[in-house]
Amino acid sequence: MDLYIAPMSCSLAAHIACLEAGLAPTLHRVDRTSKTLDDGRDYRTIAPQVNVPVIALREGGILSESTAVLQYIADLAPASQLAPAPAALERYRLQEWLGFTTTELHKKLLWMVFSSKTTPELKAWARANATDTLDHIARHLAAHDYLVGDRFTVADAYMFWALLVAPHGGISLDAHPALSAYVARIQRRQSVKAALAHDYPLYAKEAAAGNAPRSAISSPARS
């Protein structure tokens, strides 16, 4: 399986999911500036929207968008229990949290603060309006170790990434100890340690060259 990633981006969640599932994808790094792969290919010929994560399907074609990619990975390895069974109520809870993470946290807040396309005013607005979103997550995690049921799922992989990078964009978790505890708990998983160990050196190299937002991540051990 070929998985296209950008270091320390949301594709980190897909990498974590693969490791949890016991899969060994071939990872292809997408250069954020040139939109090329390490072998020189133009990524736009593979994924015209130039987004990550993307999986090259065995049947041909690609699958994109984190909410789809993460569930696809989970269903490739059902024994890993990274997603509840299809049609089970908890599967819809999983989709609920994936949808919340991608819309309310990733696109509404994180994209705003990290994108080079947004103005200082928009970045300030995102930081000032993060409280309700964080409150909602914290209320759940104050009473539960994970987002869905009593075990780690792909929803946690995605939420972990979002909460890991949020403080580096000026969205503090200090007022939400349940969120900080959650990040620390998930970060102790071997899959997470391995994915961070892979991504962070690549990200640091990109940031030093000016090809990634310097403020996004300063250390793989920080939340």
C-alpha positions, 0 to 999 in steps of 0.5 A: 500500500502506498501512503502519501504524507506530509511530515507532521501534517494530518497524515500523521494520523493515517500513519499511526493507524497503519502501525496500529493495524500492523500494516507496512505502507510505503510512505511517500513524502510530498514536498509542500512547496514544489508539490513533488515526491522524493523521486521527482514525480509531480504529486499533482499527477497522482492527487490533483487536489494536492492534499494528504493523506492519500492512499493508492488503492490496489484496485487502481485510483486513490482514496483521499480525505482523512475521514475516509482514509482512516476508516479504510485502514481500519477496515483493512485490519478488522482484528485491530478494532480500530473502528467499530463494525459497520452498522453498529451504533458506535461506528456512527459515533466514530464518524461523528468524532471524525467529522467533528475533528475535521470540520470544527477543529482541523478546518475551522481552527488549525487551518486558519492559524497555520495557513500562509493564506490567512490574514493575521485577523483571521488567525486571531479570530480562530485562536479567540474562538477555540474555547467552545470546540475545546470545551466540547472535547474536554467534557467527553474526555474528562469521563472517557479515556478514548473518543469511542468506546473503551479502546483506541480507534482511528478517531483518536489518531486524528484527534491526537494529531489535532490536539498535538499541534494546536498549542504550536498555533497559539491554541492553548490547552492549558485551561483543559487538563483533560485534553493535555492528559489525553495527548500525553496518554496517546503519545505513550503508544508505540505506534505514535512514538514510531510515527513521530520518530519518522515524521519529526526529522523530516519536518524539522528539515523542511521547516529549516529550509522554509518549506513548512510553518516553523511554528507548527511543531517544535518537538515531537515530545511536546503537546 
